[in-house]
C-alpha cells in the first residue's frame, strides 16, 4: 500500500464532467489499496472571475478580504469533488487549508508555509477515507485565512506530501507531462520521461508553466518524487526525481526550452561608476518586492558612469520604476527607461556541464532566423537570452529544432488549453 498525494488543477475540474473524471481516478487509486490525499484547485476560471468581481467593487480591495474571497473557489471544488467520490462508494472527507493544518506567515496574497500540522488528514487516512484538501490556502497565527499566490495548489500538494512522507506526489494537468518546450508554441515538442529537480527548477523559474517554482523547491528540499501526468489520459507522464547510483538517469545535453513573455526591462542610464551604487540600486528594487532576473552592466562613453539594465516581471515594473524615480537623487543616475516588449528564452540541461558547443548552436540558430539578442545570462545548466517579444515564439521553435528536440511521433496534445 502506498500513500499518494494527487493534485488536480483548475482545467481538470472545470465542470461536472471534469469532476466526475477526476473522482473516478481518485476512487480507482483508493480501490487499488492506496491511501489517497487529493489537493484541488478552483474550477476553471473561478479565481479570475472572483478577481474581476473584486475589481468592479473597488480598485483597492483590502488584502485580508481578498484572501477570504479567493479561498472560496477551492472550497467549492473540494466539496463538489468529495460529493462525486462519495457517490462512487468511496469514503471521503474534504478539508480547507486551515482544517488540513496548513500554517502560514502573515503575508496576504503570497503567504509562505511555515508549518504543517495535518493531524486531521492522518486520521482520515487511518479511518480508510480519501482526504480532499483545498489547495492555495492556509491560516496564519491571527487565525485569518491566507492564500499562497498563483500556483499555490502545487505548493500545498508537495508540502503535504513531504509532511505525510508520501511515496509520490502526482501533479495532474491538461498535458501529458513535461515537454521539451511549451506544446502550444512547439507542436512537435517531445515528452520528457525523467528529469532532475535541478533542471525542473530552472525551467519553472524561467517560464515553463507545468510546475510552479515554489512547489519544485519544496520537492527538491524534501526529496519528494513528483509524477506529472494528465488527468485527461492514462499516459505515463514525466517523473521528476534525483537519479540514484543504482538507477542513474542519463543526463541529456538539453532537457528543454522555457520561454517567458511576462518580463520587462529597466535600464538605468548614467549610474555613477563607484562601489556601492549598484548595491543601493538593487536594494531599492528589493524594497518593493521586485524579483530581478537578468542583469547587464555596460561602461558608457563617460568612464565615470555606467548603464545598468535588468529584467523583471511586468507586474512589478510600475512599483519598481516609481521607487527608482524617488531614489534618483540618492542614486545619482541620469535617466530611467522601461521596455515592455521583450521575451526571454532559456535553454536548460544538466549535460551543459560536460558538453561543448551549446552556445554556438544556440546563437547560430538565432542568427539564421535573423533574431537579435539584447541580453544574455547563464548558470551552470542554463543559458538565457532576451529578444524582442514578437520574435520570441519563432526563436523557441528555431532553437528547439537546432538541438534536435522535435518528436518523431504524434504531436503533443493540450487537452484543456491552459497547461495546468
C-alpha positions as CSV (number, residue, x, y, z in Angstrom):
1,X,0.0,0.0,0.0
2,X,1.3,3.4,-1.0
3,X,0.5,6.9,0.3
4,X,-0.2,9.0,-2.8
5,X,-0.9,12.7,-2.9
6,X,-2.7,13.8,-6.1
7,X,-3.1,17.4,-7.2
8,X,-5.7,18.4,-9.8
9,X,-5.6,21.8,-11.5
10,X,-8.4,24.1,-12.5
11,X,-8.7,22.8,-16.0
12,X,-9.0,19.2,-14.7
13,X,-12.1,20.1,-12.6
14,X,-13.5,22.9,-14.8
15,X,-17.0,21.4,-15.0
16,X,-19.2,18.5,-13.8
17,X,-17.7,16.2,-16.4
18,X,-14.2,17.0,-15.3
19,X,-15.1,16.5,-11.6
20,X,-16.6,13.1,-12.5
21,X,-13.4,12.1,-14.4
22,X,-11.2,13.1,-11.5
23,X,-13.4,11.5,-8.9
24,X,-13.2,8.2,-10.8
25,X,-9.4,8.4,-11.0
26,X,-9.2,9.0,-7.2
27,X,-11.6,6.3,-6.5
28,X,-9.7,3.8,-8.6
29,X,-6.4,4.7,-6.9
30,X,-8.1,4.1,-3.5
31,X,-9.7,0.8,-4.6
32,X,-6.2,-0.4,-5.7
33,X,-5.3,-0.4,-2.0
34,X,-3.6,3.0,-1.7
35,X,-4.1,5.8,0.8
36,X,-5.0,9.0,-1.2
37,X,-4.8,12.7,-0.4
38,X,-6.1,14.8,-3.2
39,X,-5.4,18.6,-3.5
40,X,-7.7,20.5,-5.7
41,X,-7.6,24.0,-7.4
42,X,-10.6,26.2,-8.1
43,X,-12.8,25.2,-11.0
44,X,-11.7,26.6,-14.4
45,X,-11.5,30.4,-14.3
46,X,-13.2,30.8,-10.9
47,X,-10.2,32.7,-9.4
48,X,-10.0,35.1,-12.3
49,X,-13.8,35.7,-12.1
50,X,-13.5,36.5,-8.4
51,X,-10.7,38.9,-9.1
52,X,-12.8,40.6,-11.7
53,X,-15.7,40.9,-9.3
54,X,-13.5,42.5,-6.7
55,X,-12.2,45.0,-9.2
56,X,-15.7,46.0,-10.0
57,X,-16.4,46.6,-6.3
58,X,-13.3,48.6,-5.5
59,X,-10.0,49.4,-7.2
60,X,-8.1,48.8,-3.9
61,X,-9.6,45.8,-2.1
62,X,-8.2,45.1,1.4
63,X,-5.7,42.2,1.2
64,X,-7.3,40.3,4.1
65,X,-10.7,40.4,2.5
66,X,-9.3,39.5,-0.9
67,X,-7.8,36.3,0.6
68,X,-11.2,35.4,2.2
69,X,-12.8,35.9,-1.2
70,X,-10.3,33.9,-3.3
71,X,-10.3,30.9,-1.0
72,X,-14.0,30.3,-1.9
73,X,-13.0,28.9,-5.3
74,X,-11.2,25.9,-3.8
75,X,-13.8,25.3,-1.2
76,X,-16.4,24.9,-4.0
77,X,-14.3,22.4,-5.9
78,X,-13.2,20.4,-2.9
79,X,-16.8,19.9,-1.7
80,X,-18.1,19.0,-5.1
81,X,-15.3,16.6,-5.7
82,X,-15.9,14.9,-2.3
83,X,-19.6,14.5,-3.3
84,X,-18.6,12.9,-6.6
85,X,-16.2,10.5,-4.8
86,X,-18.9,9.6,-2.2
87,X,-21.3,8.8,-5.0
88,X,-18.9,6.1,-6.1
89,X,-19.0,4.4,-2.8
90,X,-15.6,5.6,-1.5
91,X,-15.4,7.1,2.0
92,X,-14.2,10.7,1.8
93,X,-13.8,13.9,3.8
94,X,-12.9,17.4,2.5
95,X,-10.8,19.9,4.3
96,X,-10.0,23.6,3.9
97,X,-6.3,24.6,4.1
98,X,-7.0,25.7,7.7
99,X,-8.6,22.4,8.6
100,X,-5.8,20.5,6.9
101,X,-3.2,22.2,9.2
102,X,-1.5,24.4,6.6
103,X,0.0,27.2,8.7
104,X,1.4,30.3,7.0
105,X,3.1,33.6,7.8
106,X,1.0,36.8,7.9
107,X,1.6,37.9,4.3
108,X,-1.8,38.1,2.5
109,X,-1.8,37.1,-1.2
110,X,1.6,35.4,-1.2
111,X,1.8,33.7,2.1
112,X,4.6,31.3,2.8
113,X,4.0,27.9,4.5
114,X,5.8,27.9,7.9
115,X,4.5,24.7,9.4
116,X,2.1,21.8,8.6
117,X,0.0,20.0,11.2
118,X,-2.0,17.5,9.2
119,X,-3.5,15.5,12.1
120,X,-7.0,15.5,10.7
121,X,-5.6,14.3,7.3
122,X,-3.7,11.5,9.1
123,X,-6.9,10.5,11.0
124,X,-8.9,10.3,7.7
125,X,-6.3,8.1,6.2
126,X,-6.2,5.9,9.3
127,X,-10.0,5.6,9.0
128,X,-9.8,4.4,5.4
129,X,-11.0,7.6,3.9
130,X,-9.8,9.7,0.9
131,X,-8.9,13.2,2.1
132,X,-9.7,16.1,-0.2
133,X,-7.8,19.3,0.6
134,X,-8.4,22.8,-0.8
135,X,-5.2,24.0,-2.3
136,X,-3.8,27.5,-2.5
137,X,-4.8,28.4,1.1
138,X,-3.8,28.2,4.7
139,X,-4.2,30.1,8.0
140,X,-1.9,32.5,9.8
141,X,-1.2,33.0,13.5
142,X,-4.1,35.5,13.8
143,X,-6.4,32.7,12.6
144,X,-7.1,34.5,9.3
145,X,-7.2,32.6,6.1
146,X,-4.4,33.3,3.7
147,X,-3.6,32.4,0.1
148,X,-0.3,31.2,-1.2
149,X,-0.3,33.1,-4.5
150,X,-0.6,31.7,-8.1
151,X,0.4,28.1,-8.2
152,X,-0.3,27.7,-4.6
153,X,-2.2,24.4,-5.0
154,X,1.0,22.8,-6.4
155,X,2.8,24.1,-3.3
156,X,0.1,22.7,-1.0
157,X,0.3,19.3,-2.6
158,X,4.1,19.0,-2.4
159,X,4.2,20.4,1.2
160,X,1.6,17.8,2.3
161,X,3.4,15.0,0.5
162,X,6.6,16.0,2.4
163,X,4.8,16.2,5.8
164,X,3.0,12.9,5.3
165,X,6.1,11.2,3.9
166,X,4.1,10.2,0.8
167,X,5.6,7.8,-1.7
168,X,4.8,10.1,-4.6
169,X,3.1,13.4,-5.4
170,X,1.2,13.2,-8.6
171,X,0.6,16.6,-10.4
172,X,-2.3,16.2,-12.8
173,X,-2.6,18.8,-15.5
174,X,-4.0,19.1,-19.1
175,X,-0.9,17.9,-20.9
176,X,0.8,14.5,-20.8
177,X,3.8,15.5,-18.7
178,X,6.8,17.9,-19.0
179,X,7.8,18.6,-22.6
180,X,10.9,19.9,-24.2
181,X,9.1,23.1,-25.0
182,X,5.6,24.5,-24.5
183,X,3.4,22.4,-26.8
184,X,1.2,25.4,-27.5
185,X,4.2,27.0,-29.2
186,X,6.1,23.9,-30.5
187,X,3.6,21.3,-31.6
188,X,6.4,18.8,-32.1
189,X,7.7,19.1,-28.5
190,X,8.7,15.8,-27.1
191,X,7.6,14.4,-23.7
192,X,10.5,14.1,-21.2
193,X,10.3,10.7,-19.4
194,X,12.5,11.7,-16.5
195,X,14.1,15.0,-15.4
196,X,16.1,16.1,-12.4
197,X,14.7,18.5,-9.8
198,X,17.6,20.9,-10.7
199,X,16.6,21.1,-14.3
200,X,12.9,21.4,-13.5
201,X,13.7,24.2,-11.1
202,X,15.5,26.1,-13.9
203,X,12.6,25.5,-16.3
204,X,10.0,26.6,-13.8
205,X,11.8,29.7,-12.8
206,X,12.2,30.8,-16.4
207,X,8.6,30.5,-17.8
208,X,7.7,26.8,-18.0
209,X,4.1,26.6,-16.8
210,X,3.6,22.9,-15.9
211,X,5.1,23.1,-12.4
212,X,5.4,26.2,-10.2
213,X,8.8,27.3,-8.8
214,X,7.9,27.1,-5.1
215,X,6.5,23.6,-5.5
216,X,9.6,22.4,-7.2
217,X,11.8,24.0,-4.5
218,X,9.7,22.1,-1.8
219,X,10.1,18.8,-3.7
220,X,13.8,19.2,-4.1
221,X,14.4,20.3,-0.4
222,X,12.4,17.3,1.0
223,X,13.2,14.7,-1.7
224,X,9.6,14.3,-2.8
225,X,9.3,12.4,-6.1
226,X,7.0,14.2,-8.5
227,X,5.0,12.5,-11.2
228,X,3.5,14.9,-13.8
229,X,0.6,13.4,-15.7
230,X,-2.6,14.4,-17.5
231,X,-6.0,13.9,-15.9
232,X,-7.4,13.6,-19.4
233,X,-5.4,10.4,-20.3
234,X,-3.6,7.5,-18.7
235,X,-0.2,8.1,-20.4
236,X,2.9,7.6,-18.3
237,X,3.8,11.3,-17.9
238,X,7.1,12.6,-16.5
239,X,9.0,11.7,-13.4
240,X,10.8,14.5,-11.6
241,X,13.4,12.9,-9.2
242,X,17.0,12.7,-8.4
243,X,18.8,9.9,-10.1
244,X,20.4,7.3,-7.8
245,X,23.7,5.4,-8.1
246,X,21.7,2.2,-8.5
247,X,19.4,3.6,-11.2
248,X,21.2,6.5,-12.8
249,X,19.4,8.7,-15.3
250,X,21.3,9.6,-18.4
251,X,21.8,13.4,-18.5
252,X,20.7,14.7,-21.9
253,X,22.7,17.7,-23.2
254,X,19.5,19.8,-23.3
255,X,16.4,18.9,-21.2
256,X,14.1,21.5,-22.6
257,X,13.4,25.2,-23.5
258,X,11.4,27.6,-21.4
259,X,10.2,31.0,-22.5
260,X,8.7,33.9,-20.7
261,X,6.7,36.7,-22.3
262,X,5.8,38.4,-19.0
263,X,9.1,40.2,-18.4
264,X,10.0,43.8,-18.9
265,X,13.4,45.5,-19.0
266,X,14.5,48.6,-17.0
267,X,17.6,50.5,-18.0
268,X,19.2,52.9,-15.5
269,X,21.4,55.2,-17.5
270,X,24.3,57.2,-16.3
271,X,24.8,55.5,-13.0
272,X,27.9,56.7,-11.1
273,X,30.6,54.1,-11.6
274,X,31.7,53.7,-8.0
275,X,31.5,50.9,-5.3
276,X,28.1,50.6,-3.5
277,X,25.9,52.3,-6.1
278,X,24.7,49.0,-7.7
279,X,24.1,47.5,-4.3
280,X,22.0,50.5,-3.3
281,X,20.1,50.4,-6.6
282,X,19.0,46.8,-6.2
283,X,18.1,47.4,-2.5
284,X,15.6,49.9,-3.8
285,X,14.2,47.2,-6.2
286,X,14.0,44.7,-3.3
287,X,12.2,47.2,-1.1
288,X,9.1,46.9,-3.3
289,X,9.4,43.2,-3.7
290,X,10.8,43.1,-7.3
291,X,12.4,39.8,-8.3
292,X,15.2,40.9,-10.6
293,X,16.4,38.3,-13.2
294,X,19.0,39.1,-15.9
295,X,21.4,41.9,-15.2
296,X,23.8,43.6,-17.6
297,X,26.1,46.5,-16.8
298,X,27.8,48.4,-19.6
299,X,30.5,51.0,-19.4
300,X,29.3,54.2,-21.2
301,X,31.4,56.7,-23.1
302,X,31.9,58.7,-19.9
303,X,34.2,56.4,-17.9
304,X,32.8,57.8,-14.6
305,X,29.3,56.5,-15.4
306,X,27.8,53.2,-16.4
307,X,24.4,51.9,-17.6
308,X,22.7,49.0,-15.8
309,X,19.9,47.0,-17.4
310,X,17.8,44.3,-15.7
311,X,14.7,42.3,-16.4
312,X,11.7,41.7,-14.0
313,X,8.1,40.7,-14.1
314,X,5.9,43.3,-15.8
315,X,3.6,43.1,-12.8
316,X,6.4,44.5,-10.6
317,X,7.6,47.1,-13.1
318,X,5.4,50.1,-12.2
319,X,6.2,49.9,-8.5
320,X,9.9,49.4,-9.2
321,X,10.1,52.4,-11.6
322,X,8.3,54.6,-9.0
323,X,10.8,53.6,-6.3
324,X,13.8,54.2,-8.5
325,X,12.5,57.6,-9.5
326,X,12.0,58.5,-5.9
327,X,15.6,57.4,-5.2
328,X,17.2,59.3,-8.2
329,X,18.8,62.0,-6.0
330,X,20.3,59.3,-3.8
331,X,21.5,57.0,-6.6
332,X,22.7,59.9,-8.9
333,X,21.7,58.3,-12.2
334,X,20.8,60.4,-15.2
335,X,17.8,58.6,-16.9
336,X,15.4,55.7,-16.5
337,X,14.0,53.7,-19.4
338,X,11.4,50.9,-19.3
339,X,10.9,48.5,-22.2
340,X,8.0,46.1,-22.0
341,X,8.2,44.3,-25.4
342,X,10.8,41.7,-24.5
343,X,10.8,37.9,-24.2
344,X,13.2,35.6,-22.5
345,X,14.3,32.2,-24.0
346,X,16.1,29.8,-21.6
347,X,17.9,26.7,-22.7
348,X,18.2,24.1,-19.8
349,X,20.2,20.9,-19.5
350,X,22.4,19.2,-16.9
351,X,24.6,18.0,-19.8
352,X,25.8,21.6,-20.4
353,X,28.4,20.9,-17.7
354,X,30.3,18.4,-19.8
355,X,29.3,19.2,-23.4
356,X,30.8,22.0,-25.6
357,X,29.3,23.9,-28.5
358,X,26.0,24.7,-26.7
359,X,26.4,28.4,-27.0
360,X,27.5,28.3,-30.7
361,X,24.5,26.2,-31.6
362,X,22.1,28.5,-29.8
363,X,23.4,31.7,-31.2
364,X,23.8,30.2,-34.6
365,X,20.1,29.2,-34.7
366,X,19.0,32.7,-33.7
367,X,21.4,34.2,-36.3
368,X,19.9,32.0,-39.0
369,X,16.4,33.4,-38.1
370,X,17.7,37.0,-38.0
371,X,16.8,37.3,-34.4
372,X,18.8,39.9,-32.4
373,X,19.9,39.2,-28.8
374,X,19.7,42.0,-26.3
375,X,20.9,40.4,-23.1
376,X,22.5,37.1,-22.1
377,X,22.7,35.4,-18.7
378,X,23.9,31.9,-17.7
379,X,24.0,29.4,-14.9
380,X,25.8,26.1,-14.7
381,X,23.0,24.3,-16.5
382,X,21.2,27.2,-18.3
383,X,21.6,29.9,-20.9
384,X,19.0,32.7,-21.2
385,X,18.7,35.3,-23.9
386,X,16.5,38.4,-24.1
387,X,14.9,39.0,-27.5
388,X,12.1,41.1,-28.9
389,X,8.7,39.9,-27.8
390,X,7.3,39.5,-31.3
391,X,10.3,37.2,-32.2
392,X,10.1,35.0,-29.0
393,X,8.0,32.1,-30.3
394,X,9.9,31.9,-33.6
395,X,13.1,31.8,-31.5
396,X,11.8,29.0,-29.4
397,X,10.9,26.9,-32.5
398,X,14.2,27.6,-34.2
399,X,16.3,26.6,-31.1
400,X,14.1,23.6,-30.4
401,X,14.9,22.3,-33.9
402,X,18.6,23.2,-33.8
403,X,19.1,20.9,-30.8
404,X,17.1,18.0,-32.4
405,X,14.4,18.1,-29.7
406,X,11.5,17.6,-32.1
407,X,9.5,14.5,-31.5
408,X,9.2,11.9,-34.3
409,X,5.9,10.6,-33.1
410,X,2.4,12.2,-32.8
411,X,2.3,15.9,-31.9
412,X,1.8,16.9,-28.3
413,X,-1.8,17.2,-27.1
414,X,-3.1,20.1,-24.9
415,X,-6.4,18.7,-23.6
416,X,-7.7,21.7,-21.6
417,X,-6.0,24.6,-23.3
418,X,-4.2,26.1,-20.3
419,X,-1.3,23.7,-19.5
420,X,-2.4,23.4,-15.8
